[in-house]
Amino acid sequence: TSDNLATHFILPSLKGLLDHYPDLRVEVLSGVQPVNLHRRDADLAIRMVKPDAGHLTLKRLGTVGFGVYGAASYLAGADGLSLSEADFVGWPETHQHLPAAQWITRTLRGRPCKVEANTLVAQVSAVSAGLGLGVLPHFMARANGLQCLLPEIGADQTLWLVMHSDLAGSRRVRVIADHLITLFADHQDRLALP
């Protein structure tokens, strides 16, 4: 899963699960590179892209909402600027497949971003420092006190819980899968809404 989901949602939720199942061992691998479930690099994965091949069991967990955010310090000096004229913090060329990156490219009409960063944590930091506007997940921007300029831009991403079908019946895997399904259902508004 992503560092952001691991840090803000998954890891803080594990205490109750592990108290209830003291023999359960959980390893959380986070990063942007997907794990190979067929090679058993992991038992479960949370992905923002729905896998379309393989012997996998999928469950839609919810949606991560994205909006345009800025720091008060940047917005004070950008009064009257249109979005196409504003400085943006965005994704490098290698990440242009992401809906947020595509939205920025369309909005800037070919003009480059002022700052590019390959993680959302770095982008939130840059936006918080007043380096420009950013297309950020609502939950991360809110946690950092950023101001929402546009809450709906069509860059929301669906979260998928994915597991190898051979493991779907495993009690150990099922306990964690059920925990994640409940966790994301309980926090859907926090993830999706500004």
C-alpha positions as CSV (number, residue, x, y, z in Angstrom):
1,T,0.0,0.0,0.0
2,S,1.0,3.6,-0.1
3,D,3.0,5.2,2.7
4,N,0.1,7.6,3.2
5,L,-2.6,5.0,3.8
6,A,-0.2,2.9,5.9
7,T,0.7,5.9,8.1
8,H,-2.7,7.6,8.4
9,F,-5.1,4.6,8.5
10,I,-3.6,1.0,8.6
11,L,-0.9,1.2,11.2
12,P,-2.9,3.2,13.8
13,S,-5.8,0.7,13.4
14,L,-3.7,-2.5,14.2
15,K,-3.6,-2.3,18.0
16,G,-7.2,-3.5,18.5
17,L,-6.8,-6.2,15.9
18,L,-3.6,-7.5,17.4
19,D,-5.0,-7.4,20.9
20,H,-7.9,-9.5,19.7
21,Y,-5.6,-11.9,17.8
22,P,-2.4,-12.0,19.8
23,D,-0.8,-14.7,17.7
24,L,-1.3,-12.8,14.4
25,R,1.7,-11.3,12.8
26,V,1.3,-8.4,10.4
27,E,4.0,-7.0,8.0
28,V,3.0,-3.8,6.3
29,L,5.0,-3.0,3.2
30,S,4.5,0.5,1.8
31,G,5.7,2.2,-1.3
32,V,4.6,3.1,-4.8
33,Q,5.8,-0.1,-6.5
34,P,3.1,-2.8,-6.6
35,V,4.0,-6.2,-4.9
36,N,3.6,-9.4,-6.9
37,L,0.8,-11.4,-5.3
38,H,1.4,-14.3,-7.7
39,R,5.0,-14.7,-6.3
40,R,3.6,-14.3,-2.8
41,D,5.6,-11.1,-2.1
42,A,2.5,-10.3,0.0
43,D,-0.8,-11.9,1.0
44,L,-2.8,-8.7,0.5
45,A,-2.4,-5.5,-1.3
46,I,-4.3,-2.2,-1.4
47,R,-4.1,-0.7,-4.9
48,M,-5.3,2.4,-6.6
49,V,-5.4,0.6,-10.0
50,K,-7.8,-2.4,-10.4
51,P,-5.8,-5.4,-11.6
52,D,-7.3,-6.9,-14.7
53,A,-5.4,-10.2,-14.9
54,G,-4.4,-13.0,-12.7
55,H,-5.9,-15.4,-10.2
56,L,-6.9,-12.6,-7.8
57,T,-9.8,-11.8,-5.5
58,L,-10.8,-8.1,-5.4
59,K,-12.9,-6.0,-3.1
60,R,-13.5,-2.3,-3.6
61,L,-12.6,-0.5,-0.4
62,G,-13.7,3.0,-1.2
63,T,-12.4,6.2,-2.8
64,V,-9.6,8.6,-2.0
65,G,-10.8,12.1,-2.9
66,F,-8.5,14.7,-4.3
67,G,-8.8,18.5,-4.6
68,V,-6.7,21.6,-5.3
69,Y,-5.1,22.9,-2.1
70,G,-2.8,25.7,-1.1
71,A,-1.1,27.2,1.9
72,A,-2.4,30.5,3.3
73,S,1.1,32.0,2.6
74,Y,0.9,31.1,-1.1
75,L,-2.7,32.1,-1.5
76,A,-2.1,35.6,0.1
77,G,0.4,36.4,-2.7
78,A,-1.6,34.8,-5.5
79,D,-4.8,36.8,-5.2
80,G,-6.5,37.1,-8.5
81,L,-4.5,34.5,-10.3
82,S,-6.4,31.9,-12.3
83,L,-5.5,28.2,-11.8
84,S,-3.8,28.1,-15.2
85,E,-1.5,31.0,-14.0
86,A,-0.7,29.6,-10.6
87,D,2.4,27.8,-9.6
88,F,1.8,24.1,-9.0
89,V,3.6,21.3,-7.2
90,G,3.2,18.2,-9.3
91,W,4.4,14.9,-10.4
92,P,7.6,14.1,-12.4
93,E,7.3,12.8,-16.0
94,T,7.4,9.2,-14.7
95,H,4.1,9.6,-12.9
96,Q,2.0,11.3,-15.7
97,H,-0.3,8.3,-15.7
98,L,-1.8,9.4,-12.4
99,P,-5.2,11.3,-12.6
100,A,-3.8,14.1,-10.4
101,A,-0.8,14.6,-12.7
102,Q,-3.1,14.6,-15.8
103,W,-5.4,17.2,-14.3
104,I,-2.4,19.5,-13.6
105,T,-1.1,19.0,-17.1
106,R,-4.5,20.0,-18.6
107,T,-4.8,23.0,-16.3
108,L,-1.4,24.4,-17.0
109,R,-1.7,23.8,-20.7
110,G,1.9,22.7,-21.2
111,R,3.5,25.0,-18.7
112,P,5.7,23.1,-16.3
113,C,5.1,22.7,-12.6
114,K,7.2,25.0,-10.4
115,V,8.2,22.0,-8.2
116,E,7.9,18.2,-8.9
117,A,8.1,15.5,-6.3
118,N,7.5,11.8,-6.6
119,T,5.6,11.3,-3.3
120,L,2.5,12.8,-1.9
121,V,4.3,13.4,1.4
122,A,6.9,15.6,-0.4
123,Q,4.2,17.4,-2.4
124,V,2.2,18.2,0.8
125,S,5.5,19.5,2.3
126,A,6.1,21.7,-0.7
127,V,2.5,23.0,-0.8
128,S,2.7,23.7,3.0
129,A,5.9,25.7,2.4
130,G,4.0,28.0,0.0
131,L,5.7,26.8,-3.2
132,G,2.5,26.5,-5.1
133,L,-0.8,24.8,-5.3
134,G,-1.2,21.0,-5.3
135,V,-3.7,18.3,-6.2
136,L,-3.7,16.4,-3.0
137,P,-5.8,13.8,-1.1
138,H,-8.3,15.6,1.1
139,F,-7.2,13.6,4.2
140,M,-3.6,14.6,3.8
141,A,-4.3,18.3,3.0
142,R,-6.7,18.6,5.9
143,A,-4.2,17.1,8.3
144,N,-1.7,19.8,7.3
145,G,-4.0,22.8,7.5
146,L,-4.1,23.5,3.8
147,Q,-7.0,25.4,2.2
148,C,-9.2,23.8,-0.4
149,L,-9.8,25.8,-3.5
150,L,-11.5,23.1,-5.6
151,P,-12.9,20.0,-3.8
152,E,-14.0,18.1,-6.9
153,I,-11.7,17.9,-9.9
154,G,-12.4,14.3,-11.2
155,A,-9.0,12.9,-10.0
156,D,-10.4,10.7,-7.2
157,Q,-8.9,7.2,-7.0
158,T,-10.7,4.0,-6.1
159,L,-9.0,1.7,-3.6
160,W,-8.9,-2.0,-4.2
161,L,-8.1,-4.8,-1.7
162,V,-6.4,-7.5,-3.7
163,M,-5.4,-11.0,-2.7
164,H,-4.4,-14.2,-4.5
165,S,-7.5,-16.3,-4.8
166,D,-5.8,-19.3,-3.2
167,L,-5.4,-17.3,0.0
168,A,-9.0,-15.9,0.1
169,G,-10.1,-18.8,2.4
170,S,-7.1,-18.6,4.8
171,R,-8.3,-17.6,8.2
172,R,-5.2,-15.5,8.9
173,V,-5.6,-13.6,5.6
174,R,-9.4,-13.3,6.0
175,V,-9.0,-11.7,9.5
176,I,-6.8,-9.0,8.1
177,A,-8.9,-8.5,5.0
178,D,-12.1,-8.1,7.1
179,H,-10.3,-5.7,9.3
180,L,-9.2,-3.6,6.3
181,I,-12.7,-3.7,4.8
182,T,-14.3,-2.4,8.0
183,L,-11.5,0.2,8.5
184,F,-12.0,1.8,5.1
185,A,-15.8,1.6,5.3
186,D,-15.7,3.4,8.7
187,H,-13.4,6.1,7.4
188,Q,-14.8,6.5,3.9
189,D,-16.0,10.1,4.5
190,R,-12.6,11.0,5.9
191,L,-10.9,9.6,2.8
192,A,-13.3,10.9,0.1
193,L,-14.6,14.3,1.4
194,P,-12.8,17.6,1.7
